[in-house]
Amino acid sequence: MLALKDVTVRFGSRVAVDTVSLDVADHEIVCLLGPSGSGKSTLLRVVAGLQPPDAGTVLLDGTDQAGVPVHRRGVGLMFQDHQLFPQRDVGGNVAFGLRMRGAARDEQARRVAELLDLVGLPGAERRAVAALSGGEQQRVALARALAPRPRLLMLDEPLGQLDRGLRERLVVELRQLFGRLGTTVLAVTHDQGEAFALADRVVVMRDGHIAQSGTPLDVWQRPASEFVARFLGFDNVVEATVTGGAADTAWGQIPVPAGSAPGTVRVLVRPAGVRLGDPADGLRCTVEGRTFRGHHVAVRLRPETGPPLEAECALRDAPAEGAVVGVTFTSDEVVVLG
Ligand SMILES: Nc1ncnc2c1ncn2[C@@H]1O[C@H](COP(=O)(O)OP(=O)(O)OP(=O)(O)O)[C@@H](O)[C@H]1O
């Protein structure tokens, strides 16, 4: 469906997107994820036709889009800076793309009603946009983007303005809706929870490059680099010398997954792999703090040697602040980073 080949965008001396190649298959939902300034929005704007690339090509269904204007690309946009028209009612907003295409009035009305049903706002045609809640406005914007049946829907921080609870609900609804419609989606977010809940594939960007691309599970389980690991919030990273089935680190010996190549590397231990036990066993650590995280408690530890550690444990097992514990590591939560 979409193929980017070696796309580069420069702003003066700054390279915002650096020889990026990316394919999006029919019906696939791909989320670009990354810190601020990593080039996500610029890449999206290139695909939309809002930003000409300095080098590289954008193909939609095999056709080079060089020189093709936004409205002829057959893509739907739901961008942060793409607000609803406040002077039009909900129906007028949703019908916008259909009017532009010269659709007949009764076809417009039918399609608007269908879309409003789909986004959970049946019968809202005559409501004023200003009288809608933030979440309702997002749904209208989505209906407007979907109305002309775009071959590719592009979303830039689609739920950015909304509070967390609503975002978590809407993201699940969006995924179901796109699945039902078979919509191909390229979305941008800096919120990893949103990306992981929405996407079939997550593309993590760093300084205009793709740092990692994979299914949410893949990326979560096997971050490819220290950058990706830390971006996902994993901070238990340490230098390690791997020999055989173990690694020597400042935290002592850590078991590594079978088949890990020998050498000096960085190693990540996911918090679930940090086991707390008797102070006589393993690495002695002092409990510095505890944070309640819903299903578990995150325990911050100061080890006798090496950088701070975070452990994850069940509420009832969480040691008190100031306690001294012994830490051991489980190999299935250890990732040797590239
Ligand atoms: N129109 C522009 N003129 C000059 N520099 C720009 C322009 N647009 C983007 N940039 C720069 O290009 C880089 C990438 O920006 P971009 O907006 O694509 O990042 P992003 O990952 O989407 O960030 P955010 O999450 O903050 O939106 C940044 O350094 C930004 O300052």
The ligand as an SDF file (V2000), in Angstrom:
LIG
                    3D

 31 33  0  0  0  0  0  0  0  0999 V2000
    8.9340   23.5350    9.4100 N   0  0  0  0  0  0  0  0  0  0  0  0
   10.0710   23.2920   10.0590 C   0  0  0  0  0  0  0  0  0  0  0  0
   11.1270   24.1190    9.9880 N   0  0  0  0  0  0  0  0  0  0  0  0
   12.2880   23.8740   10.6210 C   0  0  0  0  0  0  0  0  0  0  0  0
   12.4990   22.7780   11.3710 N   0  0  0  0  0  0  0  0  0  0  0  0
   11.5020   21.9040   11.5020 C   0  0  0  0  0  0  0  0  0  0  0  0
   10.2350   22.1010   10.8510 C   0  0  0  0  0  0  0  0  0  0  0  0
    9.4370   21.0460   11.1460 N   0  0  0  0  0  0  0  0  0  0  0  0
   10.1560   20.2390   11.9400 C   0  0  0  0  0  0  0  0  0  0  0  0
   11.3950   20.7360   12.1560 N   0  0  0  0  0  0  0  0  0  0  0  0
   12.4700   20.1000   12.9300 C   0  0  0  0  0  0  0  0  0  0  0  0
   12.6310   18.7890   12.4540 O   0  0  0  0  0  0  0  0  0  0  0  0
   12.8400   17.8750   13.5360 C   0  0  0  0  0  0  0  0  0  0  0  0
   11.7730   16.7900   13.5300 C   0  0  0  0  0  0  0  0  0  0  0  0
   10.5190   17.3770   13.8660 O   0  0  0  0  0  0  0  0  0  0  0  0
    9.1680   16.5690   13.9380 P   0  0  0  0  0  0  0  0  0  0  0  0
    8.0790   17.5520   14.2360 O   0  0  0  0  0  0  0  0  0  0  0  0
    9.0300   15.7360   12.7310 O   0  0  0  0  0  0  0  0  0  0  0  0
    9.4200   15.6270   15.1840 O   0  0  0  0  0  0  0  0  0  0  0  0
    8.3710   14.7820   16.0090 P   0  0  0  0  0  0  0  0  0  0  0  0
    9.0490   13.5000   16.2870 O   0  0  0  0  0  0  0  0  0  0  0  0
    7.0740   14.7370   15.3070 O   0  0  0  0  0  0  0  0  0  0  0  0
    8.2420   15.6180   17.3390 O   0  0  0  0  0  0  0  0  0  0  0  0
    6.9340   15.9350   18.2560 P   0  0  0  0  0  0  0  0  0  0  0  0
    6.6150   14.6420   18.9480 O   0  0  0  0  0  0  0  0  0  0  0  0
    7.4390   16.9860   19.2010 O   0  0  0  0  0  0  0  0  0  0  0  0
    5.8690   16.4250   17.3270 O   0  0  0  0  0  0  0  0  0  0  0  0
   12.8590   18.7210   14.7880 C   0  0  0  0  0  0  0  0  0  0  0  0
   14.1790   19.0280   15.1130 O   0  0  0  0  0  0  0  0  0  0  0  0
   12.1020   19.9640   14.3890 C   0  0  0  0  0  0  0  0  0  0  0  0
   12.5420   21.0690   15.1370 O   0  0  0  0  0  0  0  0  0  0  0  0
  1  2  1  0
  2  3  1  0
  2  7  2  0
  3  4  2  0
  4  5  1  0
  5  6  2  0
  6  7  1  0
  6 10  1  0
  7  8  1  0
  8  9  2  0
  9 10  1  0
 10 11  1  0
 11 12  1  0
 11 30  1  0
 12 13  1  0
 13 14  1  0
 13 28  1  0
 14 15  1  0
 15 16  1  0
 16 17  2  0
 16 18  1  0
 16 19  1  0
 19 20  1  0
 20 21  2  0
 20 22  1  0
 20 23  1  0
 23 24  1  0
 24 25  2  0
 24 26  1  0
 24 27  1  0
 28 29  1  0
 28 30  1  0
 30 31  1  0
M  END
$$$$
